[in-house]
């Protein structure tokens, strides 16, 4: 029996499933983890910059541990261990059911927050100290100074680095296959195995990832050039 010939047109019937189920899941997970990870990362960055050691040291330890552990291991830890830890904390008689999707969102949020923390911390430290001193001279409180003076400038300075990290997050979401979740790559694998078209599916996925990441990278480079020229 002759082997099936290579046919990219075999992808067309599966496009609705690939895009509406697979790619939509990947983009949703990326967006949720990016927004919540950035929020948590900002809090961690402010904690790391705190002069109070009891605040700065735990934040630094969290960041260093998360940045030293593979993401895949963190996914396993949370999904398999946290239900039992939650039951222990709550005093429940059975493991706390988190669910695969919630587990993925929480895991990516906690993991990416460590990287966003360092980006935000560098952005905060890039704000000229003279502006901070001027704000303090005007009688601003620390919280008001951070909201009105430091963070707006810091986020402008670190936008290229943040976007680069989000691109990496978008690529890393394919690791949710270990939780049996159907992301873009997982959807393509299921269709490819069902139809005997794995090469076509993997090439299509690679082209989509390439197009999205290339466009995002070009946008990041453009913002970086604008930032340099504005200085």
C-alpha positions in Angstrom: 0.0 0.0 0.0 1.4 3.4 -1.0 2.1 5.9 1.7 -0.3 8.9 1.7 1.2 11.8 -0.2 2.0 15.2 1.4 -1.1 17.4 1.1 -1.4 20.8 2.9 -4.9 21.2 1.6 -5.9 18.4 4.1 -5.7 21.1 6.8 -8.7 23.1 5.5 -11.5 20.9 6.8 -10.0 21.0 10.3 -9.4 24.8 10.4 -12.5 25.6 12.5 -11.4 23.2 15.2 -7.8 24.2 15.1 -8.5 27.9 15.3 -11.7 28.1 17.5 -10.6 25.4 19.9 -6.9 25.1 19.8 -5.6 28.6 19.0 -8.3 30.2 21.0 -7.3 28.2 24.1 -3.6 29.1 23.6 -4.4 32.8 23.2 -6.7 32.8 26.2 -4.2 31.1 28.4 -1.5 33.5 27.2 -3.6 36.6 27.9 -4.8 35.5 31.4 -1.3 34.4 32.5 0.2 37.6 31.1 -2.2 40.0 32.8 -2.3 38.2 36.2 1.4 37.4 36.1 2.3 41.1 35.4 0.1 42.2 38.3 1.7 39.8 40.7 5.1 40.5 39.2 4.7 44.2 39.9 3.8 43.5 43.5 6.8 41.3 43.8 9.1 43.9 42.2 7.9 46.5 44.7 8.5 44.0 47.5 12.0 43.3 46.3 12.8 47.0 46.3 11.4 47.5 49.8 14.0 48.5 52.4 12.3 46.2 54.9 14.1 42.9 54.7 11.2 40.8 56.0 9.4 41.9 52.8 12.3 41.9 50.4 13.8 38.6 51.3 10.7 36.3 50.8 10.0 38.0 47.4 13.6 37.5 46.3 13.5 33.9 47.4 10.3 33.3 45.5 11.7 34.8 42.3 15.0 32.9 42.5 13.3 29.6 43.1 10.8 30.0 40.3 13.5 31.1 37.9 15.6 28.1 38.8 12.9 25.4 38.2 11.7 24.2 34.8 8.2 25.2 34.0 7.1 21.7 33.3 8.1 20.7 36.8 6.1 23.6 38.2 3.0 22.4 36.2 3.4 18.9 37.7 3.9 20.2 41.2 0.8 22.4 41.2 -1.5 20.0 39.4 -0.6 16.9 41.4 0.5 18.3 44.8 -1.6 21.4 45.4 -5.0 19.5 45.8 -3.5 17.6 48.7 -1.8 20.7 50.2 -5.1 22.6 49.8 -6.9 19.8 51.7 -4.3 20.0 54.4 -4.6 23.8 54.8 -8.4 23.7 54.7 -8.7 20.6 56.8 -10.7 18.8 54.1 -11.0 15.1 54.1 -10.4 14.8 50.3 -8.1 16.6 47.8 -9.3 20.1 46.7 -10.4 19.8 43.1 -8.7 22.6 41.1 -9.3 21.5 37.5 -6.8 21.3 34.6 -7.6 24.7 33.1 -7.5 26.6 36.4 -4.4 24.7 37.3 -2.7 25.8 34.1 -3.7 29.5 34.5 -2.5 29.6 38.1 0.8 27.8 37.3 1.7 30.0 34.4 0.7 33.1 36.4 2.9 32.1 39.3 5.8 31.1 37.1 5.7 34.1 34.8 5.3 36.5 37.7 8.9 35.8 38.7 10.2 36.9 35.3 7.9 39.9 35.1 9.1 40.9 38.5 12.7 41.2 37.3 11.6 43.2 34.3 9.4 45.5 36.4 12.2 45.9 38.9 14.7 46.9 36.2 12.1 49.3 34.8 11.5 51.0 38.2 15.2 51.3 38.8 15.6 52.9 35.3 13.5 56.0 36.4 15.9 58.9 37.3 16.2 59.3 41.0 15.8 63.0 40.6 12.2 62.6 39.6 11.6 60.5 42.7 13.2 63.1 44.8 11.1 65.9 43.2 7.9 63.9 43.9 8.9 63.5 47.5 9.7 67.2 47.7 6.2 68.0 46.5 4.8 66.0 49.5 3.8 62.9 47.6 3.3 59.7 49.6 5.1 56.6 48.6 2.0 55.0 47.0 1.1 58.1 45.1 4.7 58.6 43.9 4.7 55.0 42.6 1.4 55.4 40.8 1.8 58.8 39.4 5.6 59.1 38.7 7.5 55.9 38.8 5.3 53.1 37.4 4.1 55.0 34.3 7.7 55.8 33.2 8.9 52.3 34.2 6.2 50.6 32.1 7.2 52.7 29.1 10.8 51.7 29.6 10.2 48.0 29.9 7.5 47.5 27.3 9.9 45.8 24.8 11.1 43.4 27.4 7.6 42.7 28.6 6.4 41.9 25.1 9.4 39.6 24.5 8.5 37.7 27.6 4.9 37.4 26.5 6.0 35.9 23.2 8.0 33.3 25.2 4.9 32.7 27.3 2.8 32.2 24.1 5.3 29.5 23.0 5.4 27.8 26.4 1.7 27.3 26.6 2.1 24.1 24.5 3.4 22.4 27.7 -0.3 22.1 28.9 -0.4 18.8 26.9 0.8 17.1 30.2 -2.6 18.1 31.7 -4.5 16.7 28.7 -5.6 20.2 27.7 -6.2 20.9 24.0 -4.1 23.9 23.0 -3.2 24.8 19.4 -0.4 22.2 19.1 -2.5 19.6 20.9 -5.5 20.1 18.6 -3.2 19.7 15.6 -1.8 16.5 17.0 -5.3 15.0 17.6 -6.4 15.8 14.0 -3.1 14.6 12.6 -3.3 11.3 14.4 -6.9 10.8 13.4 -6.4 11.6 9.7 -2.8 10.3 9.4 -1.7 13.9 8.5 0.8 14.6 11.3 3.5 16.2 9.0 1.0 18.6 7.5 -0.5 19.5 10.8 2.9 20.2 12.5 4.0 22.3 9.5 0.8 24.3 9.7 1.3 24.9 13.5 4.9 25.9 12.9 3.8 28.4 10.3 1.2 29.9 12.5 3.5 30.2 15.5 6.2 31.7 13.2 3.7 34.3 11.8 2.4 35.3 15.2 5.8 35.4 16.9 7.5 37.2 14.0 4.8 39.9 13.9 5.0 40.3 17.7 8.8 40.5 17.5 8.7 43.1 14.8 6.3 45.2 16.9 8.6 44.8 19.9 11.6 46.0 17.9 9.6 49.0 16.6 8.7 50.0 20.2 12.3 49.6 21.2 13.5 51.9 18.4 10.9 54.5 19.4 12.0 54.3 23.0 15.6 54.8 22.0 14.8 57.8 19.8 12.6 59.4 22.5 15.7 59.5 24.7 
